[in-house]
Amino acid sequence: MDGETRRREILQALQCGEQPISASRLAKQFQVSRQIIVGDIALLRAGGEAILATARGYILEEESQGVVVKIAVCHRSDQVKEELQTIVSLGGEVIDVIVDHLLYGELRGSLGIQTMDDIEEFMHKYTATNEKLLSNLTNGVHLHTIRCDSLETVSQIKQALRAKKMLFEE
């Protein structure tokens, strides 16, 4: 199979899939290396496809529904799960994490966390890989883009994070 055909089929798989698809799974499906898939995704993005890379795999970016806002938070690494659970339990989706790095500027990591199972999967990867959080680069200060059904939900999330002393306010 040539690269163009494979990229069309990758895009079709992402369009039909309801869950993120990992590069490893795509590599196995198309009998190529994971690195070939990463390159295919880069070419699809360069061609204008809105493909997000999350901790669970690739997904197509959905049309934004509801209210999308950025919130500033600050907490220790051992409070990540509590922060995510607070947001999700009140009806928020954690789209990404953003830090403002002194040398590189804005660094962003896609998360796509919508459920408690998503949090468990993220935490498992975080602890199993011993990777560092982006917020470690900024002493715990970071932004999250969150999607909610209403401004009232955003307010409830901010209030809960404020009560836990995680909301970054000056």
C-alpha positions as protocol buffer text, in pm:
chain_id: "A"
residue {
  index: 1
  type: MET
  ca { x: 0 y: 0 z: 0 }
}
residue {
  index: 2
  type: ASP
  ca { x: 139 y: 342 z: -90 }
}
residue {
  index: 3
  type: GLY
  ca { x: 162 y: 629 z: 159 }
}
residue {
  index: 4
  type: GLU
  ca { x: -123 y: 832 z: 13 }
}
residue {
  index: 5
  type: THR
  ca { x: -364 y: 538 z: 33 }
}
residue {
  index: 6
  type: ARG
  ca { x: -251 y: 459 z: 387 }
}
residue {
  index: 7
  type: ARG
  ca { x: -306 y: 822 z: 495 }
}
residue {
  index: 8
  type: ARG
  ca { x: -658 y: 818 z: 347 }
}
residue {
  index: 9
  type: GLU
  ca { x: -734 y: 500 z: 539 }
}
residue {
  index: 10
  type: ILE
  ca { x: -584 y: 641 z: 861 }
}
residue {
  index: 11
  type: LEU
  ca { x: -809 y: 945 z: 825 }
}
residue {
  index: 12
  type: GLN
  ca { x: -1109 y: 720 z: 762 }
}
residue {
  index: 13
  type: ALA
  ca { x: -1026 y: 516 z: 1075 }
}
residue {
  index: 14
  type: LEU
  ca { x: -1010 y: 836 z: 1281 }
}
residue {
  index: 15
  type: GLN
  ca { x: -1340 y: 958 z: 1136 }
}
residue {
  index: 16
  type: CYS
  ca { x: -1513 y: 630 z: 1218 }
}
residue {
  index: 17
  type: GLY
  ca { x: -1354 y: 579 z: 1558 }
}
residue {
  index: 18
  type: GLU
  ca { x: -1521 y: 695 z: 1875 }
}
residue {
  index: 19
  type: GLN
  ca { x: -1209 y: 648 z: 2087 }
}
residue {
  index: 20
  type: PRO
  ca { x: -852 y: 769 z: 2032 }
}
residue {
  index: 21
  type: ILE
  ca { x: -638 y: 534 z: 1821 }
}
residue {
  index: 22
  type: SER
  ca { x: -275 y: 485 z: 1920 }
}
residue {
  index: 23
  type: ALA
  ca { x: 9 y: 507 z: 1668 }
}
residue {
  index: 24
  type: SER
  ca { x: 109 y: 153 z: 1767 }
}
residue {
  index: 25
  type: ARG
  ca { x: -237 y: 20 z: 1684 }
}
residue {
  index: 26
  type: LEU
  ca { x: -238 y: 199 z: 1349 }
}
residue {
  index: 27
  type: ALA
  ca { x: 113 y: 68 z: 1277 }
}
residue {
  index: 28
  type: LYS
  ca { x: -1 y: -288 z: 1343 }
}
residue {
  index: 29
  type: GLN
  ca { x: -314 y: -240 z: 1133 }
}
residue {
  index: 30
  type: PHE
  ca { x: -119 y: -105 z: 834 }
}
residue {
  index: 31
  type: GLN
  ca { x: 190 y: -325 z: 890 }
}
residue {
  index: 32
  type: VAL
  ca { x: 433 y: -34 z: 911 }
}
residue {
  index: 33
  type: SER
  ca { x: 643 y: 111 z: 1191 }
}
residue {
  index: 34
  type: ARG
  ca { x: 503 y: 345 z: 1452 }
}
residue {
  index: 35
  type: GLN
  ca { x: 736 y: 615 z: 1318 }
}
residue {
  index: 36
  type: ILE
  ca { x: 579 y: 586 z: 971 }
}
residue {
  index: 37
  type: ILE
  ca { x: 238 y: 649 z: 1131 }
}
residue {
  index: 38
  type: VAL
  ca { x: 371 y: 952 z: 1321 }
}
residue {
  index: 39
  type: GLY
  ca { x: 499 y: 1088 z: 989 }
}
residue {
  index: 40
  type: ASP
  ca { x: 164 y: 1015 z: 820 }
}
residue {
  index: 41
  type: ILE
  ca { x: -17 y: 1207 z: 1094 }
}
residue {
  index: 42
  type: ALA
  ca { x: 222 y: 1500 z: 1050 }
}
residue {
  index: 43
  type: LEU
  ca { x: 151 y: 1503 z: 676 }
}
residue {
  index: 44
  type: LEU
  ca { x: -225 y: 1484 z: 734 }
}
residue {
  index: 45
  type: ARG
  ca { x: -201 y: 1778 z: 978 }
}
residue {
  index: 46
  type: ALA
  ca { x: 8 y: 1974 z: 729 }
}
residue {
  index: 47
  type: GLY
  ca { x: -270 y: 1911 z: 478 }
}
residue {
  index: 48
  type: GLY
  ca { x: -520 y: 2077 z: 710 }
}
residue {
  index: 49
  type: GLU
  ca { x: -668 y: 1783 z: 900 }
}
residue {
  index: 50
  type: ALA
  ca { x: -751 y: 1870 z: 1263 }
}
residue {
  index: 51
  type: ILE
  ca { x: -590 y: 1568 z: 1430 }
}
residue {
  index: 52
  type: LEU
  ca { x: -514 y: 1586 z: 1801 }
}
residue {
  index: 53
  type: ALA
  ca { x: -254 y: 1372 z: 1973 }
}
residue {
  index: 54
  type: THR
  ca { x: -372 y: 1275 z: 2321 }
}
residue {
  index: 55
  type: ALA
  ca { x: -216 y: 1051 z: 2582 }
}
residue {
  index: 56
  type: ARG
  ca { x: -448 y: 775 z: 2458 }
}
residue {
  index: 57
  type: GLY
  ca { x: -387 y: 820 z: 2086 }
}
residue {
  index: 58
  type: TYR
  ca { x: -500 y: 1025 z: 1789 }
}
residue {
  index: 59
  type: ILE
  ca { x: -847 y: 1173 z: 1749 }
}
residue {
  index: 60
  type: LEU
  ca { x: -1010 y: 1419 z: 1515 }
}
residue {
  index: 61
  type: GLU
  ca { x: -1084 y: 1755 z: 1674 }
}
residue {
  index: 62
  type: GLU
  ca { x: -1455 y: 1793 z: 1729 }
}
residue {
  index: 63
  type: GLU
  ca { x: -1658 y: 2102 z: 1658 }
}
residue {
  index: 64
  type: SER
  ca { x: -1667 y: 2296 z: 1980 }
}
residue {
  index: 65
  type: GLN
  ca { x: -1996 y: 2259 z: 2165 }
}
residue {
  index: 66
  type: GLY
  ca { x: -2068 y: 2429 z: 2493 }
}
residue {
  index: 67
  type: VAL
  ca { x: -1840 y: 2680 z: 2662 }
}
residue {
  index: 68
  type: VAL
  ca { x: -1463 y: 2659 z: 2615 }
}
residue {
  index: 69
  type: VAL
  ca { x: -1245 y: 2854 z: 2861 }
}
residue {
  index: 70
  type: LYS
  ca { x: -893 y: 2857 z: 2994 }
}
residue {
  index: 71
  type: ILE
  ca { x: -833 y: 2841 z: 3368 }
}
residue {
  index: 72
  type: ALA
  ca { x: -505 y: 2905 z: 3547 }
}
residue {
  index: 73
  type: VAL
  ca { x: -413 y: 2659 z: 3819 }
}
residue {
  index: 74
  type: CYS
  ca { x: -116 y: 2586 z: 4042 }
}
residue {
  index: 75
  type: HIS
  ca { x: -58 y: 2273 z: 4245 }
}
residue {
  index: 76
  type: ARG
  ca { x: 196 y: 2007 z: 4337 }
}
residue {
  index: 77
  type: SER
  ca { x: 255 y: 1700 z: 4121 }
}
residue {
  index: 78
  type: ASP
  ca { x: 85 y: 1479 z: 4379 }
}
residue {
  index: 79
  type: GLN
  ca { x: -239 y: 1678 z: 4334 }
}
residue {
  index: 80
  type: VAL
  ca { x: -286 y: 1610 z: 3961 }
}
residue {
  index: 81
  type: LYS
  ca { x: -547 y: 1339 z: 4009 }
}
residue {
  index: 82
  type: GLU
  ca { x: -744 y: 1550 z: 4256 }
}
residue {
  index: 83
  type: GLU
  ca { x: -740 y: 1847 z: 4016 }
}
residue {
  index: 84
  type: LEU
  ca { x: -860 y: 1640 z: 3719 }
}
residue {
  index: 85
  type: GLN
  ca { x: -1127 y: 1465 z: 3928 }
}
residue {
  index: 86
  type: THR
  ca { x: -1256 y: 1801 z: 4048 }
}
residue {
  index: 87
  type: ILE
  ca { x: -1297 y: 1930 z: 3694 }
}
residue {
  index: 88
  type: VAL
  ca { x: -1448 y: 1612 z: 3548 }
}
residue {
  index: 89
  type: SER
  ca { x: -1683 y: 1542 z: 3840 }
}
residue {
  index: 90
  type: LEU
  ca { x: -1841 y: 1885 z: 3793 }
}
residue {
  index: 91
  type: GLY
  ca { x: -1900 y: 1830 z: 3420 }
}
residue {
  index: 92
  type: GLY
  ca { x: -1583 y: 1967 z: 3262 }
}
residue {
  index: 93
  type: GLU
  ca { x: -1366 y: 1816 z: 2993 }
}
residue {
  index: 94
  type: VAL
  ca { x: -993 y: 1886 z: 3023 }
}
residue {
  index: 95
  type: ILE
  ca { x: -890 y: 1950 z: 2664 }
}
residue {
  index: 96
  type: ASP
  ca { x: -524 y: 2034 z: 2721 }
}
residue {
  index: 97
  type: VAL
  ca { x: -253 y: 2166 z: 2949 }
}
residue {
  index: 98
  type: ILE
  ca { x: -48 y: 2476 z: 2862 }
}
residue {
  index: 99
  type: VAL
  ca { x: 264 y: 2621 z: 3022 }
}
residue {
  index: 100
  type: ASP
  ca { x: 454 y: 2937 z: 2939 }
}
residue {
  index: 101
  type: HIS
  ca { x: 817 y: 2829 z: 2920 }
}
residue {
  index: 102
  type: LEU
  ca { x: 1090 y: 3092 z: 2951 }
}
residue {
  index: 103
  type: LEU
  ca { x: 1292 y: 2954 z: 2659 }
}
residue {
  index: 104
  type: TYR
  ca { x: 1036 y: 2790 z: 2430 }
}
residue {
  index: 105
  type: GLY
  ca { x: 729 y: 3005 z: 2492 }
}
residue {
  index: 106
  type: GLU
  ca { x: 393 y: 2831 z: 2501 }
}
residue {
  index: 107
  type: LEU
  ca { x: 406 y: 2453 z: 2533 }
}
residue {
  index: 108
  type: ARG
  ca { x: 82 y: 2258 z: 2501 }
}
residue {
  index: 109
  type: GLY
  ca { x: -10 y: 1898 z: 2564 }
}
residue {
  index: 110
  type: SER
  ca { x: -340 y: 1751 z: 2446 }
}
residue {
  index: 111
  type: LEU
  ca { x: -528 y: 1561 z: 2716 }
}
residue {
  index: 112
  type: GLY
  ca { x: -890 y: 1501 z: 2610 }
}
residue {
  index: 113
  type: ILE
  ca { x: -992 y: 1390 z: 2959 }
}
residue {
  index: 114
  type: GLN
  ca { x: -1371 y: 1352 z: 2989 }
}
residue {
  index: 115
  type: THR
  ca { x: -1430 y: 1067 z: 3233 }
}
residue {
  index: 116
  type: MET
  ca { x: -1295 y: 918 z: 3553 }
}
residue {
  index: 117
  type: ASP
  ca { x: -1165 y: 626 z: 3343 }
}
residue {
  index: 118
  type: ASP
  ca { x: -968 y: 877 z: 3132 }
}
residue {
  index: 119
  type: ILE
  ca { x: -815 y: 1012 z: 3453 }
}
residue {
  index: 120
  type: GLU
  ca { x: -719 y: 663 z: 3568 }
}
residue {
  index: 121
  type: GLU
  ca { x: -558 y: 590 z: 3232 }
}
residue {
  index: 122
  type: PHE
  ca { x: -366 y: 919 z: 3239 }
}
residue {
  index: 123
  type: MET
  ca { x: -248 y: 861 z: 3596 }
}
residue {
  index: 124
  type: HIS
  ca { x: -142 y: 505 z: 3512 }
}
residue {
  index: 125
  type: LYS
  ca { x: 71 y: 631 z: 3222 }
}
residue {
  index: 126
  type: TYR
  ca { x: 210 y: 913 z: 3435 }
}
residue {
  index: 127
  type: THR
  ca { x: 318 y: 682 z: 3716 }
}
residue {
  index: 128
  type: ALA
  ca { x: 425 y: 390 z: 3493 }
}
residue {
  index: 129
  type: THR
  ca { x: 649 y: 599 z: 3269 }
}
residue {
  index: 130
  type: ASN
  ca { x: 786 y: 828 z: 3539 }
}
residue {
  index: 131
  type: GLU
  ca { x: 755 y: 1116 z: 3290 }
}
residue {
  index: 132
  type: LYS
  ca { x: 763 y: 1473 z: 3416 }
}
residue {
  index: 133
  type: LEU
  ca { x: 456 y: 1694 z: 3397 }
}
residue {
  index: 134
  type: LEU
  ca { x: 466 y: 2012 z: 3188 }
}
residue {
  index: 135
  type: SER
  ca { x: 374 y: 2203 z: 3502 }
}
residue {
  index: 136
  type: ASN
  ca { x: 705 y: 2093 z: 3658 }
}
residue {
  index: 137
  type: LEU
  ca { x: 870 y: 2340 z: 3418 }
}
residue {
  index: 138
  type: THR
  ca { x: 678 y: 2630 z: 3573 }
}
residue {
  index: 139
  type: ASN
  ca { x: 672 y: 2542 z: 3944 }
}
residue {
  index: 140
  type: GLY
  ca { x: 320 y: 2402 z: 3917 }
}
residue {
  index: 141
  type: VAL
  ca { x: 161 y: 2698 z: 3735 }
}
residue {
  index: 142
  type: HIS
  ca { x: -29 y: 2598 z: 3421 }
}
residue {
  index: 143
  type: LEU
  ca { x: -343 y: 2655 z: 3219 }
}
residue {
  index: 144
  type: HIS
  ca { x: -610 y: 2409 z: 3120 }
}
residue {
  index: 145
  type: THR
  ca { x: -848 y: 2456 z: 2833 }
}
residue {
  index: 146
  type: ILE
  ca { x: -1176 y: 2313 z: 2957 }
}
residue {
  index: 147
  type: ARG
  ca { x: -1509 y: 2257 z: 2786 }
}
residue {
  index: 148
  type: CYS
  ca { x: -1834 y: 2270 z: 2983 }
}
residue {
  index: 149
  type: ASP
  ca { x: -2202 y: 2285 z: 2906 }
}
residue {
  index: 150
  type: SER
  ca { x: -2248 y: 2632 z: 3063 }
}
residue {
  index: 151
  type: LEU
  ca { x: -2078 y: 2928 z: 3228 }
}
residue {
  index: 152
  type: GLU
  ca { x: -2241 y: 2816 z: 3553 }
}
residue {
  index: 153
  type: THR
  ca { x: -2046 y: 2490 z: 3531 }
}
residue {
  index: 154
  type: VAL
  ca { x: -1725 y: 2687 z: 3472 }
}
residue {
  index: 155
  type: SER
  ca { x: -1803 y: 2892 z: 3781 }
}
residue {
  index: 156
  type: GLN
  ca { x: -1862 y: 2577 z: 3988 }
}
residue {
  index: 157
  type: ILE
  ca { x: -1531 y: 2429 z: 3872 }
}
residue {
  index: 158
  type: LYS
  ca { x: -1342 y: 2747 z: 3956 }
}
residue {
  index: 159
  type: GLN
  ca { x: -1509 y: 2765 z: 4295 }
}
residue {
  index: 160
  type: ALA
  ca { x: -1416 y: 2404 z: 4374 }
}
residue {
  index: 161
  type: LEU
  ca { x: -1055 y: 2455 z: 4262 }
}
residue {
  index: 162
  type: ARG
  ca { x: -1040 y: 2778 z: 4465 }
}
residue {
  index: 163
  type: ALA
  ca { x: -1161 y: 2590 z: 4774 }
}
residue {
  index: 164
  type: LYS
  ca { x: -879 y: 2338 z: 4719 }
}
residue {
  index: 165
  type: LYS
  ca { x: -632 y: 2627 z: 4678 }
}
residue {
  index: 166
  type: MET
  ca { x: -551 y: 2511 z: 4323 }
}
residue {
  index: 167
  type: LEU
  ca { x: -698 y: 2803 z: 4127 }
}
residue {
  index: 168
  type: PHE
  ca { x: -419 y: 3048 z: 4036 }
}
residue {
  index: 169
  type: GLU
  ca { x: -534 y: 3397 z: 4119 }
}
residue {
  index: 170
  type: GLU
  ca { x: -327 y: 3704 z: 4186 }
}
